[in-house]
Amino acid sequence: MDHSAMPKAFAGRQSWYLATLSSLSANLRANTNSTIPTAELLYSYNHVIQGFSASLTLAQLEALKNSRGYVSSLRDKTVKLDTTYSFKFLGLSSDAGLWPASGFGKDVIIGLIDTGVWPESESFNDDGMNDVPLRWKGNCESGTQFNSSLCNKKLIGARSFNKGLIANNPSITISMNSPRDTAGHGTHTSSTAAGTYVGDASYFGYAQGTARGMAPGARVAMYKALWDEGSYTTDIIAAIDQAINDGVDVLSLSFGLDELELYEDPIAIATFAAIEKNIFVSTSAGNEGPDLQTLHNGTPWVLTVAAGTMDRSFGASLSLGTDGYVRGAALYPGNFSSIRYPIVFMDKCDETKELKKLVGMIIVCQDPGKEDSLNDQFSSIQVAGNVAGVFITNSTLLDIFTQSPFPAIFLKQKDGDIVVDYIKTNKNPKASIEFKTTFLGSKPSPTVTNYTSRGPSYSAPSVLKPDIMAPGDSILAAWPLNIGVARLNDDMLFSSFNLLSGTSMACPHVAGIAALLKGAHPDWSPTAIRSALMTTSDPIDNAGNPIEDVGTNLQPATPLAMGAGHINPNKALDPGIVYDATVQDYIDFLCGLNFTPQQIKTITGSSSNDCSNPSLDLNYPSFIAYFNDRNVKPDSNTVKEFQRTVTNVGEGSFIYKASLTAMKGVKVSVEPDTLVFKEINEKKSFKLSIEGPRQLDKTVSFGYLIWEDSQRKHVVRSPIVATSYKIDK
């Protein structure tokens, strides 16, 4: 709604909305002489949207469009979730770097829009924490199996939102009408972002150690808007609106909506208001990879996070008598005898009757690599009830198998060949299996996961997305004690910690690290924090090679899969220079998209948007150029130009020199190639040009612009993508 159109007779917005809705029903009844249900106001928004949500008939909606102050309307939509060792893998240390510099995120408030929280988890223990910051305006709501006294100095807020869910399903029965988590997702993400120290944490012996979140000194505020019964944008917007009002510093959103324009995307609209209030927003890219243009949350004013692996894996050791042992992937949660069992190779393992004759043996299966073949073998062993299954496979998609209800280990082909050779060359082959093993230092690592969604962004193609990659695979974090995490034969098992994978897990990692940066640099804007994270990220793995992409058979990962690279928190503490942006810059971008004034107003909430300088060239720490004109003559070239301004955030004077990595099919240049800063907060501008054919041969060509200071103290890296990809709209 356009608030400038509100009659002065109304004391506030909500009374205006109520009167508007009331008049809709009354007028329709008078004109049609029929029974018209009363239009119901669900939420009156104060920050994220200048307006409200309501339950309306189609006739009421059409009448509303003619009401005074009407701007636009969106139909409610459902959203989908993108579902404690990672701090060490990221280099966070108690002795030096970002943790001590930020006071471990002391007093920074992280708000999560999620499935709720399990407040009894030790990850939300507030031992040693000081009083809640006086600026905090939130509270802890009571409800089903949830008392306000369950909040403390760590978990400082817990609210729930379900009016939209009920309006969409009037006869629904909500099983847990309170902020309590009945799915586990919210407990997992919130403890990943800011969980406190919990000793001897593990998943049935796997990943054993002291668990902690990225910002263990930060506060947590949970806004439950995602329910077992369904999740609607009406409730999510209300949750974000409340979080802004309560005073959060960081928002973590592990969900999204696909293929919507920015003015149609309630999450994009709501987060614009968050950025206006200086709130950093971390979002998940989605789990629809490895195809291109599958990510959501490709919004220019939020950080979009891809998921990567760590150098930690879980498995078992298969001992082959006196012939040594091999290691494989496994997450079997039960106890397993250490005795040696007969072991037999059954190749395809497709004869269940034959397998049942070998109940007392370890069965070795060779996956032929056909569709569902591994699944069929897995089911055959489970039905036959053999001692254990050993599966030789080249599949990289083992997550659904490793958490097996029966003893199972998955071997790579080279290790499987060793096992088969041992069986064939011994008259009485026997083997033993040791489960609950955690392997550290795996190489290469990190890699881009197969499932993480790829760019380009549907809603903002001229901004390179995703932005960054963070750990998202097999992440150990807190879990509700009454929700099962695994099966052992027919029995459900429970644990206070669980291993989950997804960009849902990567997103709160970045939210926690952003909270640390907010604590260390309280004067930095959300865009400065984003820039610091992106330009200091690592494109190189722990083997010294370009990060590989599981989704492209371990080819070098492109920025459309991993963004600028893998997050490096300690480097982000001192990035040297940053690419900052203002709210007006984002408005210029919206104008550059040729949105109508009404569409822009829907996002900004303002009727006085300045579109005098429309531009799709946002001051962003990355670059993407499209060479996809398929109707041109061969050898016809074009030049794409980008203007950027960087701000010196380092203490003292610095001279930065530019270098460019070679890119296939295009020529890249930067002017000037030297930037001289004499003082902190000084700004300098440069132009980057990409020259190439109007129709590029390669789908994706990429490289990097690197600014390095003469003291070799700062290396500021930005990814560059040239692509022939055509956005499908």
N, C-alpha and C positions, 0 to 999 in steps of 0.2 A: 504494500500500500504506500501511496505517496502521503507522507505525514504533513506536508505543507497544505494538503487539502482537508485536513481534519477541522471540522467546525469548532470554533472557540468555546461553544457551550459544553464541550466534553472535557472532563477533568483529566483524562488520560487516554492512552491508546486503547486499553482493554475495553473501557466503557464504549468507545467509538465502535470497536469491532463487534461487541455484543449487540449494540443498537443496529448496526448494519445487517447482521445476520438475522436479527429479529424481524426487521422490515422485509427481508427477502421472503420469509415464510408467510408473513401477514399479507403481503401484496399478491403472492401466488394464490393463496386461499381465496382472496377476494375476487381475483380474476378468473379463477377456474371453478369456483364453488365445489372444490373437492378437498379431501383430507391430505394435507401436506405435512410431513414430519418436520419438526423444528430443527433448523440448522444448528448443529452442536459445535461450540468453540472447544477445541482440544488444547491448544497452547497459544499463548500470546508471546511472541518473541521480542526480546529487547535489544539484542546485539546482532545475531547472525543474519536475520532477515527483518526488514522493516515491514512486519506483517504478522500473520497468524496461520495456524492450521485448523481446519474444521471438517466435519463430516457433512457432506452436502449431496443432494440429489443433482442429477445433470441439469434439471430445470433451475435449481437454485444457483448452480455455478454460472449458467448463462445469464441469469439475472444479476449476479454479483459483478459480472464483467461490465455492466452498465452503471454500477454504483460509483459514487463520488470517491475519488482517490485510488481506484483500482489500477494496478500496474500490470501484474501478471500472475499466473497460477501454474502449479505443477502438481500432477497427480502423484499420490504417495507411491513409493516403490520399495521393494524388498532389497536387502543388501546381503552379501555373502562374506563370511570370514575368510581370511587368507591363512587358514591353518595347515660346574659351575666352575665350567673351565674356560668359558669364552673370554673372561676378563684377562686371563694370562695370555691367551692366544692374541689378544689385541694389545698386549704390552702394558696393561695398567699395573702399576706398582705402588705400594704404600710409601716407598722411599723417595721417589722422584717422579716428575711429570705431572700429568693432568689430575690425578687423584689428590695428592697433597695440595696442589695449586688451587684447587676448587673447594678444599675442605670436604672432599668426597661428595660434593653436591649439596653441602649443608644448606638447609632452608629453602632450596629450590623446590617448587611444587610441580609434580608431574600429574596431569590428569589423563585418565584413560577412559575411552568410550568402549565398553566391552560387555562381557557376559556376567559381570559382577565379581565378587571377591570372597574368598574363604578367610575370614579375619583371624581365625585361630591358628593359621599357619605361622610357624616360627619365623618365616621370612618377613613378617610384619611386626616382629617384636621391637619395642621402642626403648629397650634398655640403653641408657646413656644419652638419649636424645634430649635436647633442650626443649623449652616450651614452643608450642605452635606459633609461627609468626603472627603478629598482631594484624597484619594486612589481610589475613585469610578470612573470607566471609562465608565459607561453606559450612555444611553441617553433616551430621550422620543421622540418616533416617531409620526409624524402626519399621519393622514389617514382619512377614512370616519368617520365623526362626532367625530373626536378626534384631538385636537390641542396639540402641545407639551407644551403649556403654562399650560395645565391641571395638569401637574406634579408639585410637590412642595418638601418641605423638608421631608415629610413623604413618599409620593409616588415618589421615586427618579428615577424610570425607568419604561418604558413601551414599549415593542417591540412586533411585530407579525411575524409569520413564517407560510407560506402556500404554498411554492413551491412544496412540495411533494403532498399536497392535489390537486393542480392544475394539476400536472403531471399525477396523477392517474385518474383525471376526467377533461380532457382538455376542455370540453364544459361547465364547471361549472360556475355559477354566485354566487359570494360570497356576501352575504347580507351586511356584515359589515367588510370591508377590512381595519381593524385598530385594535389597542389593546382594543377597547371598548368591554365590555362584553355583549353578547346577550343571554347568558344562565343562568347567575347568579352564577354559581359554583365558578368561580375564585374570584368574589367579596366576596363571603361567606368565602372561605378558607383563603384568604389573610387578611381579617379583623379578622378572628379567630386567626390567627398567631400573628398579630401585629397591630390590629386596635386601634385607640386612643379612648379617653373617649367620649361617647355620652350619654347624659342624657335623661331620659324618653323614652328609647327604649323599644319596645315590639312588639309582634305579635298580633295585635288587642286586646291588654289588657292582653294577656298571657305573662308570663316571664318579667314583667315590672321592669325596673330598669336602672342603668347606665351600658351600654355595653362597653366592652374593650377587646382587644386581650390579648394573653398570654404575649407578650412583647410589651407593649404600647409605649416604647421608641425606638423601633427598626425601621429601614427603610424597605420599601417594594419595590421590583422590580418585575414587572409582565412580563412574557414571554408568549404571547398568541400563543399556538400551537395546541389547542383543539378547534375545530370549530363546529358550528351547522351542517355544511355540511359534517363533517367527521374529523377524527384525525389519522395522520400517523406518524410512528416512524421517518421517514426522517426529518420531521419538529421538532419533539420533541428533536432529537439528536442535531439539529442545535440550538435549544433554550438553551439546557444545555451547549453546546459549547460556546454560547455567554455569558451565565451567568457566566461561569468560567472566561472568558476573562474580563467581566465587573468588577469582584471582589466581588461576593456574598460570605457570610460567611456560610450560611445555605441554603439548597435546600429543598423544599416541593413538593412531587410528589404524587398526589392523583389519580393515575391510574396505570395500569399495563398490562402485557401480560402473558398469561397462558401457562404452560407446555412447557417451552423452556429450553434447556441447556444454561449455562451461556454464551458460545461463540455464541449462536444464539439470545440472548436477547439484543437488542440494548440499553435498559435501564440499564441493568447490565454493559454493556461495557462502556456506557457513564458515569455512576456513579463511575466506577473505576478511571477514570481520575479526577473526582471531589475529591475523597478521596486522590489521589496523591497531590492535591493542598490544602489539609487540610480543605476541605469543608464538613460539616456535612450534611448527606442526610437522610431525613425522608420520608418513603414511606407507602402507605396504603396496608393492607393485602388483600383487596378485600371483596366483599359482596356475596360470594357464599356458605356460611355456611348453616347448621351446620356440613356437612360431613367432614371427614378427607381428607387431601391432596387436598384442594381446594384453598389454598392461592397462590397469586403471589408475586413477589418481595421478594422471599426467598433467597436473595443474601447476602453473608456473610459480605460485606462491607457497607451495608446500615442498617438502623433501620427499622424494619417491625412492623407496628402498628395495633393492633386489636381495636375493638370498644366496649365500655362498656356504661352502663347507669349511670345516676347521681341520687342523692337523691331528685330530683325535678321532679314533674309530673304535667300534666295539665288536668283540668277536669271541672266538674260541680257538684253542690249539688242538689239533688232531695229531696225537703221537702214534708213530708207526713202528712199534716194537723198538728194535735197536737201530732202525733206519732214519732216526731223526723225527722231525715234525713239520707240519705246515700250519699256517694260520688262515682263518677265514672269518667272514662276517657272521655275527650271531648276536641275538638279544634274548635268548631263551631264559626266562626268569626263574626257573626251578633249579633244584639241586640235582646233581648228576653224579652217579658213582664213578670213582676213579679207577675201577677195575678195567681190565682189558677185555674187549668183546671181539668175537669173530667179525670180520669185515668182508663184504662181498660186493663185487661190481655187477650191477643189474642193468647197465646201459640206459635204455629209455624209461625203465621203471613203469611200464604201462600195463603190466599183468598183475592185477591186485591179488588174484588167487595164488600166484607164485610168491608174491611178497609175504602173504600171510603164512606161508610155510617156513619163513625165515624170521619169525618174530623175535628170536633171541639174538639177532645180528644187527650190526650197523650196515645200512644199505647205502651204496654209492650210486648216484644217478648222473648221467650225462645229458644235459639240456641240449636238444637239437637246435634251439634258437628260433623255433616257430612260434607263432602267436598262441599264447596261453599254454605253451608246452611246459614251462616251469610250474605254472599253476596246477596243471594236471598231475605232474610228478609229485608236487607237494601234497596234494589231496590224496594221492595213492598211498603214500607213506603214512599219512595221518590215519587213513582208514585201516590200513594193514596193521598198525600198532607195533611197528618195529622198534628196536632199542633206540635208534637215531637215524636221521637222514643226512647224507652228505651230498650236496648238490653242486655239480660242476657247471658253471654258467658264465657267459660273457655279459649277462644283463647288468645294467647299471641302475636298474629300478628295483632294488631289493627291499625297500623300506616296508612294504606290506608283507614280506615273508620273514624278515629277520626276527620280529617279535612273535616268534612261533609258540604255539601252545604245547608243542612236543620238541624234544631235543633235535635241533637242526643247525647245520653249519653250511655256509655257502662259499665255495672256493673259486678263485680265478682259474682259467684254463691251465696255466703253467703249473700251478700247485696241484690241480686235479690230475694232471698227467703223472706227477710224482706218486700220487696215491694209487692210481690205476696200475702203474708199473710195479709198485710194491706188492699189490694184490696178486698180480700175474706171475711174479717171480718168487713167491713164497708158497710153500705147501700148506701152511696153516696160518694165514695172515690174521693178525689181531691188532686192535687199535684201542686207544682210550681218548676221551675228549675232556678238556678242561674249559668250562664255560666261565662267564663273568670276568672276562679279560678286557682291559682298556688299553689300547695301543696309542702312544703319543709320538709326535714327530713324523707323522705320515707325510710323504712327498709324492707328487706335488700338492701343495695346499697354499691358499684356498683354491677351490675351483667353483665355477658358476654351476648351480644346481640345474638339473634338467627342467624342473617345474616352474622356476621363477619366470614371470611374464616379461616379455620383451617390448621395447619401443618399436617404432616411434609412437608418440602420444597421439591419440585420436583427437583429443580436444584442443591441443596446442602443438601441432606438428613442428613449428619453428623453434621449439625449445627441446633440447636433447633430453630424453628420459629413458631409463631411470637415471637417478642422480648418483647413486652410490650403492655399494654392496656391503652387507654385514652378515655375521654368522646367522644362519637360519636352519641349519641341518642338525638334527638330533641334539636339540638344546635341552639341558636339564634345568627345570625350574619348579617352583612350588605347585602343589596340586591338592584339590579337596580330598579329604580322607574317605569320603563316602561315594566317590566315583571310581569305578574300576578302571585299571590301566592296562591290564593284560589278562590272558587266560592261561591256566595250567591244566591241560586236558579239558575237563568240563567245568573247572572251578574258576571263579572270578577272583583276581588278585587286586589288592589296594595298596597305595603307597602315598606318602606325603610329598613325593617328587615324581615327575614324569618327564619322559623324553618326547618332544614334539618337533616336527619339521614344518617349514613354510615361511613365506614372507611375513606372516603374522609374528614369527619369532624374531626375524631380522629387524622389523620396525621398532620394537621397544628397546633393542640394543642401541639404536641411533638416538631414540628419545632420551635414554639415560645419559648417553655421551653428550648430547646437546645440553642437558641439565648441568653437566660438569662444566662445559664451556660457559654457560650462563653464570654459573657460580664464580668462575675464574675471571670472566669479562662481563660484568653486569651491564656495561654500557653498550655492548654489541647488539646490533639489530638481529632479528631472525635470519635475514638474508646474509649478513656478515658471518653468522655462525654456519650457515649452509655453505658459503664460499670456503670458509676455513676447512670444513670437513671434506669438501670435494677436492680442492686443489692440493691437499696433503695426503690424499688416499694413495694406495699402492696398486699399480697395474702389474706388478711383478710378484710371482709366487715365492715360496720358501726354497725352491730349487734354483732361483735366479733366472727363471724364464717367464715370458708373458703368461698371465693367468689363463688357464684353459677352461673351455666350456663343455660340460658333460653333454649338453643338448646338441652339440655339433661334433660329436665323436672326438672330443678333446682337442679341437682346433683352438687357436688363440681366441679368447673372448673379445667381442667387440663392445664398444660403449653402449650399444643398444641392448646388451644383455647385462652388463655390470656397471653401467654409468662410468664415473670417473675412475673407479677402482675400488679396492677393498679399504674400508675405513681404518684410519690410523690415529687413535685419539691423542696420543702424546704429541705428534707432529702438529695436530690441529690447534694445540695450545698457542703456538707461535707461527702463524702461517706467513708472516711477512707482509703480504698485500692481500686485499680482499676485493671482490666484486660485489658492491653493495647496490641496493635498489630501494626506491621509495614506493609508497602507495601510488603516487602519480605515475611512476614508471609502469606499474601494472595497469593503470587506467589507459595510458597511451597504448599499451599492448592490446587491450580489449578493443580500443578504437581501431587499431590496425587490423583486427580480425573482421572489420566491417559489421560489427554488431550494431543493431539499432539502438537509439538512445534508451528505449524501454528495456532492451535486453541488458544493456550496461547497468542501468538503474537497478535491475533485479539482483545483480551481483554486488554492486557497491552500496546499495541502499540510499544513494543520493541522487537528487534530480539535477544537481549542478556539477556534472562531470566535464572536465576540460579536455576536449578532443582536438585541440589545435595542433598537436604534434603526434599524430598516429604513427605507430611503429611496431613491427613484429620483431625488431632487433632489440630484445631485452638485454639489459646489462647482466648477463648470465655467465657463470664460470665454465661454460662449454659452448660448442658450436656444432650446428648441423645444417648442411646445405643439400638441396635437392637438385639433382641433374636427371630429370625424368620426362623431358619433353620428347615424346615418341614420334612427333610429326615434323622433325627437322631433317635437313640434309646432313649427310656424313661430314665429319670434320668441322662442324659448326660449334664454335666455342662460346662460352659465356663466363662472366666473373661475378661471384657472389661476395659482397662486402659486409663486414661486421664492425661496428664501432663499440669500443669498450672503454670504461673508465675504472681504474683501480685506485684503492686508497691504502696508503702506507699505515699499517698498524704496529709496525716494529719501532722500538725505541731507538732514536738516532737517525743518521743519514745513511742512505743505501743507493747503490747504482745497480740496476737490474739489466741483464743482457738476455735477449730472446734467442731461443733456438727452436727449430721445427724438425720433427721426425718426418721422414719421407712417406708420402702416400701414393699408392698406385692409381694412376689414371688422372690425377689432378696435380696442380702446382699451387703451393701455399706460400704466402709472403706476409710479413708483418712490418708495419711502418708507424712510428719509428721502432727500431729494434733495440733501443736503449732508453731506459727510464731512470731519471735521476730524482731521488727524493731527499730533501734536506731536513724534513721534520716529520713527526708523527701526525697522522690525519691529513697529510698532503695528498692531493689527487693528481693523477696523470692519465692521459687518454692515448689510445692507439687504434689502428685500423688493421684488421686481418682480412686478407683477400684469398679466395679460393677460385682458381681458374681451371675450367675443365670443359669437356664436351657437354652439349645440352642434353645428350642421352648417354649416361655413363655406362660402360660395359659391365662393371661389377655391381652387384646389389649393394654391397657395403665396402667402402674403403675408409680406413681411419688412421689417425696419427695423433700427435700431441703438440701443443704449444707449451714451451717451458720457459719461465722467467726465473733466472738464477742470479742472486746478488753476488757482487765481487768478493764478498767475505765468505762465500759458500755456506752461509748460515741458513738461507731459505731457498727451497726449490718449489716453485709454484707451477703446478701442471694442470692443463686444461685439455680435455679430449676434443678432437675434431672429427666429425663424421661427414663424409660425402656419400650420398646414396642415390640410387636410381629407383628406390622403392616409391610406389604410388600409394598414397593414403586412400584406403577404401572407405568411402562414406556414402 
